[in-house]
Amino acid sequence: MSNRFKSRYDDDINLFEGRWHLAQYAILMALLVAAPWLLGTYYLGELTAVLVWSLAGLGLMLISGHTGQVSLGHAAFMAIGAFTNLALMLRGWHFLPALLASAVTSGVIGAIISRPILRMSGIYLAIATLALSIIIEDVAIIAEPITGGVAGVFAPPIALFGMEIDRYATPEAFYYLCLAVLVLVTLGYLNLLRSASGRSFLAVRDSEVSARALGVNVARAKTLSFSLSCAITGLAGALYAHLAQAVNYESFLVLISITLLLQVVIGGLGSVHGAFFGAIVVVLLPQLIAIARDFFDNAAGIKIAAYPGMDTALFALLILLMVIYEPRGLYGVWFKVRTWLQLFPLYRKGMFRRTRTYLKTERQR
């Protein structure tokens, strides 16, 4: 069992708990930097997709995992970020200003929308945000000069630091671009959680009544969290547009919003790691299902492809089992394993058994 003696208050808010913790992330970063030399083009493309979805998951995690507000409309802000970035680049803007503009535009629109819809909570908030995803589909068709209408918009090559970056022509350069954006956003996210605003988000998530009693401006905290969440998601949408190379209204359907919510739930709500774990599942699990389907077709003669929707049903079943048997997500699994290794041989069974919780309706009986 490892113990760390804390002699300063700063030890509680340090990004890294110690030298070994710092070394672990340094090794991880070294592996990510070396990935283009270790992986083939196909697997590098899948890893790039994981980075983009991780960025989108961080955006949703801020509002759902750390502020406690359910959102089913973040695909709309991915669409805003994507179309803003491509429209500005096609009109002569450099990539970096266009990328920042996509984040600012998504954040400002999110701040404007948040004031009325965040007056609701629970299922009503989920329905209100779900309506955003439905509305953005019609807006994307109507705003043809910006979005290209039904045909959509093709992503131009990225000119950056004297080189041309393209998803297929230069996959290594595009991978490093996505990695750099993700690292910068993650560092900003972690520092935000350590700030007064980040602590107010957590207070609102745990109890709005208690947060208000302690002097937290709940409306301001919700608005700021939703705006920053939309800005991060807009960044992810801009990179997703270059990853897909062509986007239209069908690229940001309601299914994207649902997938994002499932991603943060599977990864682990309330954990920054959960956004990354969930992205790995969302990107790689369909590939593993396809590989298993081909194996059964060739080896066992079971024609799974003859049953439409079987892949989606299996994907939904795995998600359902995860939600039922491990509600803390993959991060909860990792946390239990890490705790077992730290406490061995003093770890005892049932340490993480959930205690009974009471609903408001039960307390009023």
C-alpha positions as semicolon CSV with decimal commas, in nm:
position;residue;x (nm);y (nm);z (nm)
1;M;0,000;0,000;0,000
2;S;0,142;0,338;-0,102
3;N;0,101;0,650;0,110
4;R;0,207;1,002;0,022
5;F;0,266;1,256;0,297
6;K;0,125;1,599;0,206
7;S;0,296;1,901;0,357
8;R;0,126;2,178;0,156
9;Y;-0,226;2,259;0,045
10;D;-0,096;2,272;-0,312
11;D;-0,041;1,897;-0,294
12;D;-0,417;1,849;-0,309
13;I;-0,454;2,030;-0,640
14;N;-0,139;1,923;-0,821
15;L;-0,202;1,767;-1,160
16;F;0,026;1,475;-1,071
17;E;0,023;1,293;-0,738
18;G;0,395;1,218;-0,747
19;R;0,693;1,137;-0,964
20;W;0,564;0,791;-1,051
21;H;0,230;0,935;-1,155
22;L;0,411;1,188;-1,374
23;A;0,630;0,913;-1,520
24;Q;0,322;0,711;-1,620
25;Y;0,180;0,996;-1,824
26;A;0,523;1,070;-1,970
27;I;0,542;0,710;-2,094
28;L;0,192;0,738;-2,235
29;M;0,282;1,058;-2,420
30;A;0,599;0,895;-2,555
31;L;0,392;0,607;-2,692
32;L;0,143;0,845;-2,850
33;V;0,422;1,044;-3,013
34;A;0,582;0,724;-3,143
35;A;0,250;0,580;-3,268
36;P;0,304;0,671;-3,639
37;W;0,620;0,455;-3,636
38;L;0,458;0,172;-3,442
39;L;0,123;0,145;-3,624
40;G;0,016;0,101;-3,982
41;T;-0,187;0,356;-4,172
42;Y;-0,521;0,193;-4,092
43;Y;-0,460;0,164;-3,719
44;L;-0,319;0,516;-3,710
45;G;-0,644;0,638;-3,865
46;E;-0,841;0,456;-3,594
47;L;-0,623;0,611;-3,325
48;T;-0,683;0,954;-3,478
49;A;-1,057;0,890;-3,461
50;V;-1,014;0,801;-3,092
51;L;-0,845;1,137;-3,033
52;V;-1,126;1,329;-3,205
53;W;-1,399;1,144;-3,016
54;S;-1,207;1,192;-2,692
55;L;-1,215;1,567;-2,752
56;A;-1,590;1,556;-2,812
57;G;-1,631;1,341;-2,500
58;L;-1,445;1,599;-2,292
59;G;-1,693;1,861;-2,409
60;L;-1,992;1,656;-2,299
61;M;-1,817;1,542;-1,980
62;L;-1,788;1,902;-1,863
63;I;-2,163;1,963;-1,868
64;S;-2,289;1,612;-1,787
65;G;-2,015;1,458;-1,574
66;H;-1,891;1,763;-1,383
67;T;-2,198;1,989;-1,376
68;G;-2,468;1,722;-1,367
69;Q;-2,678;1,849;-1,660
70;V;-2,795;1,589;-1,913
71;S;-2,746;1,688;-2,277
72;L;-2,863;1,502;-2,587
73;G;-2,788;1,786;-2,826
74;H;-2,412;1,810;-2,851
75;A;-2,415;1,681;-3,208
76;A;-2,564;2,021;-3,295
77;F;-2,255;2,198;-3,163
78;M;-2,026;1,953;-3,341
79;A;-2,212;2,056;-3,658
80;I;-2,174;2,427;-3,578
81;G;-1,801;2,385;-3,524
82;A;-1,755;2,177;-3,839
83;F;-1,950;2,402;-4,074
84;T;-1,798;2,718;-3,927
85;N;-1,445;2,589;-3,974
86;L;-1,500;2,467;-4,330
87;A;-1,696;2,775;-4,439
88;L;-1,422;3,010;-4,316
89;M;-1,141;2,805;-4,468
90;L;-1,316;2,792;-4,804
91;R;-1,337;3,172;-4,789
92;G;-0,963;3,211;-4,744
93;W;-0,915;3,191;-4,366
94;H;-0,608;3,019;-4,223
95;F;-0,675;2,694;-4,038
96;L;-0,583;2,813;-3,688
97;P;-0,807;3,126;-3,688
98;A;-1,085;2,919;-3,840
99;L;-1,039;2,654;-3,571
100;L;-1,056;2,915;-3,293
101;A;-1,359;3,074;-3,461
102;S;-1,538;2,739;-3,462
103;A;-1,483;2,709;-3,086
104;V;-1,588;3,069;-3,018
105;T;-1,899;3,042;-3,239
106;S;-2,008;2,717;-3,074
107;G;-1,943;2,861;-2,727
108;V;-2,133;3,184;-2,790
109;I;-2,433;3,004;-2,940
110;G;-2,424;2,762;-2,649
111;A;-2,423;3,051;-2,399
112;I;-2,722;3,212;-2,571
113;I;-2,919;2,889;-2,582
114;S;-2,825;2,783;-2,229
115;R;-3,009;3,063;-2,049
116;P;-3,361;2,942;-2,135
117;I;-3,304;2,566;-2,152
118;L;-3,098;2,537;-1,832
119;R;-3,400;2,655;-1,635
120;M;-3,513;2,296;-1,683
121;S;-3,356;1,984;-1,538
122;G;-3,370;1,607;-1,569
123;I;-3,575;1,458;-1,848
124;Y;-3,706;1,800;-1,953
125;L;-3,353;1,927;-2,013
126;A;-3,269;1,611;-2,208
127;I;-3,572;1,662;-2,433
128;A;-3,489;2,030;-2,486
129;T;-3,131;1,953;-2,587
130;L;-3,252;1,665;-2,803
131;A;-3,461;1,915;-2,995
132;L;-3,141;2,105;-3,080
133;S;-3,004;1,803;-3,265
134;I;-3,325;1,773;-3,462
135;I;-3,339;2,144;-3,544
136;I;-2,977;2,159;-3,662
137;E;-3,052;1,905;-3,935
138;D;-3,307;2,141;-4,094
139;V;-3,084;2,443;-4,039
140;A;-2,796;2,265;-4,214
141;I;-3,016;2,212;-4,520
142;I;-3,157;2,566;-4,524
143;A;-2,823;2,746;-4,473
144;E;-2,688;2,623;-4,805
145;P;-2,429;2,904;-4,860
146;I;-2,253;2,796;-4,539
147;T;-2,328;2,425;-4,513
148;G;-2,360;2,327;-4,877
149;G;-2,718;2,214;-4,828
150;V;-2,792;1,849;-4,895
151;A;-2,465;1,796;-5,084
152;G;-2,257;1,918;-4,792
153;V;-1,906;2,064;-4,786
154;F;-1,569;1,908;-4,868
155;A;-1,280;1,981;-4,633
156;P;-0,988;2,165;-4,795
157;P;-0,627;2,068;-4,711
158;I;-0,482;2,228;-4,400
159;A;-0,188;2,461;-4,457
160;L;0,012;2,481;-4,134
161;F;0,375;2,573;-4,067
162;G;0,467;2,558;-4,434
163;M;0,326;2,209;-4,491
164;E;0,000;2,073;-4,625
165;I;-0,189;1,843;-4,388
166;D;-0,447;1,606;-4,528
167;R;-0,633;1,318;-4,365
168;Y;-0,528;1,066;-4,631
169;A;-0,225;1,223;-4,799
170;T;-0,040;1,297;-4,473
171;P;-0,209;1,089;-4,197
172;E;0,089;1,126;-3,962
173;A;0,075;1,507;-3,970
174;F;-0,301;1,508;-3,918
175;Y;-0,259;1,268;-3,625
176;Y;-0,009;1,499;-3,457
177;L;-0,241;1,796;-3,514
178;C;-0,530;1,617;-3,340
179;L;-0,298;1,502;-3,061
180;A;-0,169;1,856;-3,000
181;V;-0,521;2,002;-2,984
182;L;-0,637;1,726;-2,749
183;V;-0,340;1,768;-2,512
184;L;-0,387;2,145;-2,492
185;V;-0,761;2,114;-2,427
186;T;-0,706;1,842;-2,166
187;L;-0,453;2,054;-1,975
188;G;-0,692;2,349;-1,986
189;Y;-0,976;2,124;-1,871
190;L;-0,779;1,993;-1,572
191;N;-0,675;2,342;-1,467
192;L;-1,036;2,460;-1,503
193;L;-1,150;2,192;-1,258
194;R;-0,892;2,318;-1,005
195;S;-1,018;2,677;-1,033
196;A;-1,305;2,840;-0,845
197;S;-1,530;2,804;-1,150
198;G;-1,455;2,433;-1,176
199;R;-1,531;2,382;-0,808
200;S;-1,860;2,566;-0,855
201;F;-1,947;2,322;-1,136
202;L;-1,891;2,030;-0,900
203;A;-2,096;2,199;-0,628
204;V;-2,389;2,247;-0,867
205;R;-2,362;1,885;-0,974
206;D;-2,374;1,755;-0,617
207;S;-2,651;1,983;-0,489
208;E;-2,785;2,303;-0,638
209;V;-2,951;2,399;-0,309
210;S;-2,628;2,358;-0,113
211;A;-2,427;2,538;-0,380
212;R;-2,666;2,834;-0,372
213;A;-2,648;2,840;0,007
214;L;-2,269;2,861;-0,014
215;G;-2,286;3,163;-0,244
216;V;-2,246;2,996;-0,584
217;N;-2,430;3,172;-0,866
218;V;-2,598;2,860;-1,003
219;A;-2,729;3,022;-1,322
220;R;-2,387;3,166;-1,402
221;A;-2,211;2,835;-1,331
222;K;-2,450;2,641;-1,554
223;T;-2,420;2,896;-1,836
224;L;-2,040;2,904;-1,821
225;S;-2,017;2,526;-1,809
226;F;-2,255;2,482;-2,103
227;S;-2,073;2,746;-2,307
228;L;-1,728;2,594;-2,247
229;S;-1,870;2,248;-2,314
230;C;-2,008;2,364;-2,649
231;A;-1,678;2,533;-2,738
232;I;-1,482;2,212;-2,681
233;T;-1,739;2,014;-2,877
234;G;-1,715;2,270;-3,159
235;L;-1,338;2,211;-3,172
236;A;-1,405;1,838;-3,199
237;G;-1,656;1,902;-3,477
238;A;-1,399;2,101;-3,675
239;L;-1,142;1,821;-3,650
240;Y;-1,413;1,563;-3,726
241;A;-1,492;1,745;-4,050
242;H;-1,131;1,710;-4,162
243;L;-1,127;1,349;-4,043
244;A;-1,436;1,265;-4,250
245;Q;-1,323;1,494;-4,538
246;A;-1,686;1,568;-4,631
247;V;-1,980;1,654;-4,406
248;N;-2,347;1,736;-4,455
249;Y;-2,657;1,736;-4,237
250;E;-2,650;1,355;-4,213
251;S;-2,307;1,366;-4,048
252;F;-2,454;1,507;-3,726
253;L;-2,778;1,322;-3,667
254;V;-2,932;1,257;-3,326
255;L;-2,745;0,926;-3,316
256;I;-2,418;1,121;-3,271
257;S;-2,558;1,291;-2,959
258;I;-2,671;0,956;-2,818
259;T;-2,332;0,800;-2,898
260;L;-2,155;1,082;-2,715
261;L;-2,372;1,035;-2,407
262;L;-2,312;0,660;-2,413
263;Q;-1,941;0,730;-2,449
264;V;-1,915;0,930;-2,128
265;V;-2,142;0,687;-1,940
266;I;-1,939;0,383;-2,048
267;G;-1,610;0,560;-1,983
268;G;-1,719;0,687;-1,642
269;L;-1,921;0,998;-1,561
270;G;-1,737;1,261;-1,361
271;S;-1,391;1,145;-1,470
272;V;-1,163;1,301;-1,731
273;H;-1,025;0,954;-1,797
274;G;-1,377;0,838;-1,874
275;A;-1,391;1,049;-2,190
276;F;-1,084;0,869;-2,325
277;F;-1,194;0,521;-2,218
278;G;-1,536;0,577;-2,373
279;A;-1,384;0,701;-2,699
280;I;-1,178;0,383;-2,727
281;V;-1,494;0,175;-2,687
282;V;-1,702;0,384;-2,930
283;V;-1,435;0,369;-3,203
284;L;-1,291;0,019;-3,160
285;L;-1,588;-0,190;-3,042
286;P;-1,771;-0,176;-3,379
287;Q;-1,446;-0,283;-3,546
288;L;-1,409;-0,577;-3,306
289;I;-1,770;-0,678;-3,370
290;A;-1,707;-0,670;-3,746
291;I;-1,395;-0,886;-3,704
292;A;-1,590;-1,136;-3,491
293;R;-1,868;-1,142;-3,750
294;D;-1,622;-1,227;-4,027
295;F;-1,465;-1,497;-3,808
296;F;-1,798;-1,668;-3,744
297;D;-1,889;-1,640;-4,112
298;N;-1,567;-1,806;-4,226
299;A;-1,488;-2,049;-3,942
300;A;-1,826;-2,157;-3,804
301;G;-2,043;-2,095;-4,105
302;I;-2,277;-1,872;-3,906
303;K;-2,399;-1,599;-4,139
304;I;-2,449;-1,314;-3,894
305;A;-2,466;-1,073;-4,187
306;A;-2,792;-1,240;-4,290
307;Y;-2,959;-1,081;-3,987
308;P;-2,976;-0,702;-4,036
309;G;-2,903;-0,496;-3,730
310;M;-2,721;-0,774;-3,544
311;D;-2,406;-0,564;-3,506
312;T;-2,602;-0,275;-3,358
313;A;-2,794;-0,509;-3,126
314;L;-2,472;-0,661;-2,993
315;F;-2,321;-0,317;-2,942
316;A;-2,631;-0,208;-2,748
317;L;-2,624;-0,529;-2,539
318;L;-2,263;-0,473;-2,434
319;I;-2,344;-0,115;-2,337
320;L;-2,649;-0,228;-2,139
321;L;-2,446;-0,485;-1,946
322;M;-2,185;-0,221;-1,865
323;V;-2,445;0,025;-1,736
324;I;-2,616;-0,241;-1,521
325;Y;-2,315;-0,416;-1,370
326;E;-2,060;-0,133;-1,360
327;P;-2,239;0,204;-1,342
328;R;-1,910;0,380;-1,274
329;G;-1,794;0,281;-1,623
330;L;-1,454;0,165;-1,734
331;Y;-1,288;0,418;-1,508
332;G;-1,463;0,250;-1,217
333;V;-1,315;-0,084;-1,323
334;W;-0,968;0,070;-1,348
335;F;-1,009;0,242;-1,010
336;K;-1,099;-0,089;-0,842
337;V;-0,802;-0,266;-1,001
338;R;-0,566;0,014;-0,900
339;T;-0,699;0,016;-0,544
340;W;-0,663;-0,362;-0,522
341;L;-0,299;-0,335;-0,627
342;Q;-0,233;-0,055;-0,376
343;L;-0,403;-0,228;-0,082
344;F;-0,296;-0,586;-0,152
345;P;-0,311;-0,801;0,059
346;L;-0,538;-0,582;0,277
347;Y;-0,807;-0,540;0,012
348;R;-1,142;-0,675;0,129
349;K;-1,441;-0,786;-0,074
350;G;-1,732;-0,546;-0,085
351;M;-1,522;-0,234;-0,039
352;F;-1,695;-0,066;-0,333
353;R;-2,043;-0,195;-0,263
354;R;-2,295;0,078;-0,334
355;T;-2,495;0,208;-0,040
356;R;-2,866;0,259;-0,064
357;T;-2,975;0,596;-0,199
358;Y;-3,310;0,765;-0,146
359;L;-3,511;0,961;-0,395
360;K;-3,685;1,283;-0,305
361;T;-4,020;1,107;-0,342
362;E;-3,909;0,845;-0,088
363;R;-3,809;1,109;0,165
364;Q;-4,148;1,275;0,134
365;R;-4,343;0,964;0,226
